[in-house]
Amino acid sequence: MIARRCIFFIGGYEPKTPKSFFERLAREMRRFEATWGVETSTTDIALPLADVGSVTVVTSAADSWQVTTDFQFFGLDSIVDADAARWLPVRVFRYLAAFLDYWLSGTAFSIFAKSWRFGLYFLYPFAVTAFFFLAVLLAASAALRFANIDTPALPTLIALLALFPLLATLGKRWSVTHLMDLWSFSREYVRGSRPEAEALMEQYATIATETVKARQFDEIIFVGHSTGGGLILDVAARSLQADPGMARRGAEVALLTLGSTALKFGLHPAAEAYRTKVQSLVDETSLKWAEFQCLMDVINFYKTNPVVDMGLRPRAQGSPSAFPIVRKIHLPRMIGREMYRRIRGRFFRIHYQFVSANTRQYFYDFFLICFGPHPVSAIPNDPSVAVFSDGEAVR
């Protein structure tokens, strides 16, 4: 049973401040309490740095157990906001460079081979941009023919000029420009050409090592969701490099990747440095890693193994546990079929269920893992098993 835990969390590539993250966490906490019959109390948000926030959550169930969790949020807000502040033509140019890079390097083909659903997600911003351009081109060509204006290059010019207002309005509403920035960032991060991202990961690793050295914990979890599922591996590797004894001093140290898109980094031929960091995690045999994937979520690499698919050297036979342990979740069992029907088709909402509270007791529950009494290594392998608050495994 865990008495004190430390969480280091990185979410997806999105403009989310620590304050807004913890406000959402507090709302979801009420559902967690109702689902599992527990009580929680949370301290005020501490904001030591612009992208960093922390709270301490105390969770208890009657007189059976009590857990104190120090939860640290590592944000990407400064990077996302800087990308979104660029002049729109520059954002489009950066995206097209990234899109071309992913095809010419063979990474896009690898993505489709591993997960065709994620491949469609990769194509989405390009497909919508192409649709905007072609729609205006066809409309302009028809209008010019009707007006008997025979200037061959004019429809193309009109389409190019109309493209940017469309991207600034409909493209923003449909997350097209945001996803353009995401793929631009992914390319730059993989190629080591984003120094502010490198500095941020190093800063987060320093905070993690200093926090672990300053206090005594039973469990330390590096948690990443979506793009954060790839970045948290970077932070964990840097932390273990700075403090090699972190995973060997008694506390159980684990990686938890949820709806991770780490393979968009790890499959790129230029990601040698990134794969070396992940390999260092594989080689630290005292480290645990649980990866959760979902078929209903298009924004994750379903039925993949990050270590195997990155071409890394797996742990030797006879190691204490698989690394990672890949587990698949079923959303209707987490939130009920009625709620699932309401959110079905809302891809980002489904993706967020990885870090939202359940309405049903189920073997995977983000809040139970972060604030409950059981370590990551005790999560049942069998999805039909739910771990209740008293620790009893019940089918």
N, C-alpha and C positions, 0 to 999 in steps of 0.2 A: 504493500500500500504506500502511496506517495503522500508525504506530509507537506513538502515544499517543492515547488517546481518553478522553472524559469523558461519563458517562451521568448524567442526572437522571431518576429514575423515580418515577411515581405509579401505584399500583395501584388496585384497585376499592374501593368503599365497604365496608370490612370491618375488624374489630378485629385488625389485624396489626401487631405491633411490629417495629421494625427488626431486632431480634435474631431473631425467628421467621422473618422474611423471608429473612435471610441464611443461616439454618440450612437452610431449604428450598433456597435457591440452591446451597448446598454439596452437598446430596444430588443435585440435578439435574446438577451439574457432572460427576459421575462418568459419567453417561450420555452427556453431551456429549463427554467424552474418548474413550469407547469408540466412539461413532458416527463421529467425525471423525479419530480417531487422533492427538489432540493431548495436550499436557501442560499442566496449569495449577497455579499456586500462588496462594494467597489470604492476605492479611494478616489480622490480628485485626480484629474489628469496632470501629470508632470510633463512639462515641455522644455527639456534642457537644450534642444537644438531645433532648428526650423523643420527638419524632416523627421524628427524623433519624438516619440511620446511614450509614456509608460503609465500603467496603473497596477495596483495590487488588488487581486480578487480573492476573497475568502469564500469557499464553498463548503457547505455542510449538509449532512443528511441525518436528521434526528440526532441520536447519540452515537451513531456507528462510525462516522469518519468526518474529518475536516481537512481541507486542502487549502494551502495558501499559494497562489500563483502570481509571480511577478511577470507581467506581460509587457514586452517592449515592441513597439511598432516602428519599423524602419520604412519610411516613405520614399516614393520616387517623384514626389510632387514638383520639386525644383527642376528635374530633368524634363518631365512631361510639360510643364508650363513653358519652359524655355523653347521646347520644340514647337508648341502650339503658337508661340508668339512670333515665329518667323513669318516673313512675307509669304503669302500663299503660293506664288509661282516657285519660290525656293523650296517649299515643302513638297510640292509636286515633283520637282526635279530630283530632290533627294530620294523620294519614294521610287521614281522610275529607275534611278541608279541601283537602288536596293533590289527592286523586282528583277531587273536584268541580271544583277549579280547572282541572285538565288537560282536563276535558270542556267546561266553560263557556267557556274561552279558545279552544277549537277545537284545542288541541295534541294531544289524544288522537286526534282524527280524522286529523290530519296524520301521527301516528305510524303508524296503521293503513295510511294511504295509501302511506307510504314502506316499511314493513316489517310485514306482518301477523303474522309470527312474533314480533317484538318486541312487537307490540300484545297478543298473548296473554300474554306475560311481564308486561306492564304490568297486565293484568287479574287475574293469578294471585292476589295477596293479597286482592283484593276478592272474587273468586269463592270462595276457601276460607272467608273470613270469613262470607260470605252462606250458604254450605253449613252451617257450624257453627250459625248462627242458625236457619235453616229446619229443620234436622234436630231440634234441641231443641224448636222450636216445634211441629212435627208430633207428636213423641213426647209432649210435655206435653199437647197438645190431646187426643190419644187416651187418655192416662192419666186425665185429668180427666173425660172423657166416661164412661169405664168406671166411675169412682168417683161418677158422677152429681153432679159439682160444676159448676155453671153460673155461672162468673165469667168473662165475655168477655175481660177484660184480663189475667187471670192467666197464660195460656200465653205471652203476649208478655213479661210481667215475668220469668217463669222463664227464657225464652230469653235475655233480656238478662243476667240474673244468671249464667247458665251460660256465656255467651260468653267472658267474661274468663278463667275457669279453662282453658277449651279453648285459647284463644290462648296462655296462659302455658305450656301443656304441649305439645300437638300443634302449635300454631302456631309455637312456638319451634323444635321439632324439624324442622318442614317449612320453616323459613326465612320464614314468613309475617310475623312481627313484625319481623324484620330488614328485609325488603323494604318493609314499611310505613314504617320509619324512612328507608330510602333515598329513597322518593318524597317524604316530608316534607322531607328535606334538599334534594332536587332543586328543589322548589318555592321553598323559602326562598333557596337560592343564586341561582336565576334572578331572583327579585324583589329581591335585594340586602338581604334581611332576616336574613342570617346573618353578623353582624360578625366572629365568631371564624373563620369560613371565609375571609372577605376578608383578615383579618390573617394567617392561615396561608399563603395564596397569596402575599401580599406578602413574608412572611418567606422563603419558598422562592425567590422571584425574587431577593431580596437575596443569599441564599447562592449562587445560580447565578452572578450577575454577579461576586461577589467571588472565587469559585473560578476562573472563566474569566480574570479579570484577573491572578490570582496565579500561574498556570502557563501553559505553552505546550502546546497540543493540536493534533493534526492533524484531529480530528473531535470535534464536540460534538453529542450527541443528547439531545433532550427526548423521553422515552418515556412513553406513557400506556397503561394497559390498562383496559378496561371503563369505569367512571366516571372513572378516571384519564385516559382518552383525551380526555375533555372538559376536565378540570381542568388537564392539562398544557399545553393551548393557552392557557389563562389565564396560567399561570406563564411560558410562553415569551414571550407578548406583553408582560407586565410587565418581563421581563428585557431584551428588546430596546428597550423604552421607556427603561429606566434606562441602558442601554449600547447606543446605536444602532449603534455600530461593531462589535458582537460578531460579526456575520455577514460582516464585510468586512475582517477583519484577517488573512486567510490560512487560518484553520481552516474546514473545511466544517461548517456548522451545519444540522442536520436535525431534523425532527419525525418521530416514529414512533408511530403510533396503532394499537393492536392490539385487535381485538374492541371497538372504541370505541362508547360510547353517547352521544357528544357531542350528537347530534341531540335527545336528550331535553331538553337545555338550549336548543340553538340554534333549535328549532322553536317555542318558546314566544313569543307576542307580546311578553311583558314582558322578553325577553332582549336588548334593544337594546344595552346596555353590553357584554354578552358577544359579540354579533355584531360590534360595533365592534372588539373586541380581535382576533377571528379575522381580520377584514378587514385589520388592520394587519400580520398575518403574511402574508396574500396579497400585500400591497403591497411587502413586503421581498423583492425579486426574487432576492437571493442565497441565500435560504432554500430548503431542500428539504423535501419532505413525502411520506412513504410511509404509506399506510393499508392495513392488511390486514384482510380480512373472510372469513367462513366460513359456508357454507350450513348446515352441520351444527350450528352454534351459534345458538341462539335468542336469546342475550343480546348480539346486535350487529345493526347496521343493514346487512344484506346487500344488495349491489347498489345502494348509494347513493353520492353524492358530497357530502361535508359542505359544501363551499363552495357548490356549485350549490343544494343542498337548503335551505341557510339563506338563500338569496336574496341572496348576496353578489356583489360585482363581481369576476369572475374576472380572472386575469392577461391582459394584452393578448396578441394573436396575435404569435407570434415570440419569446415568452419562452423562456428556455433549456430549461424542462421544464414538464410539466403540474404543477399544484399543487392538490390532491394527486395523486400517482400512486396509483390504487386498484388493489390486487391481491387476487385471490381465492386462498385456499389450500384444499387437499384433505387432510383429516386422515388417511385411510388411507395416503396416500403419505408422510406424516410419521412415522407410528408403526406402520405395518403393519396389515393387515386383522384379524389375530387380536386385537391389543390394542384396535383400534377397536371390535370387537364386544363386548369386555369392558366398555368404558366407554360404549357407546351407550345413550342414555336417561338417563345421569347428566349433567344439563345443566350443572351447575357444574363438573364435572370436564372436560367438553368445552371449556367456556369457558376453563379454566385452561391448556389445551394451548397457547394463544397464548404463554404465558410459561413453558412447560415444555420440557425438552430432547427432541429428536427421537430416535427409534431408527432412522430411515432418513435417508440423505443426501438433502436436498430443498432447493429454491431458497429456502424460508423456514425459518429456524431462529433462534429468539430468541437462543440462546447464540452462534451463529456471528456474528450481526449485532453483538451487544454485545462479544464477546471475540475475534472473528476479524480477519483483516487487511484486509477489504474495507469501503469506506464504504457508507452507505445507498444512495447514488446508483448503486452498482455491482451492486445486487441484480438478477438477471436478470428481464426482463419475462415470459419464457417459463417457466411452471411446470414444464415438462419438463426444465429445465436445473438441475443441481445444481452449486454452486461448491465444489470440493474444497479441501482445505487447502493445496495447492500453487498455488492460484489458477487452475487450468485449469477452463474451463467444459466439462462433459461431459454429453451427453444420456444 
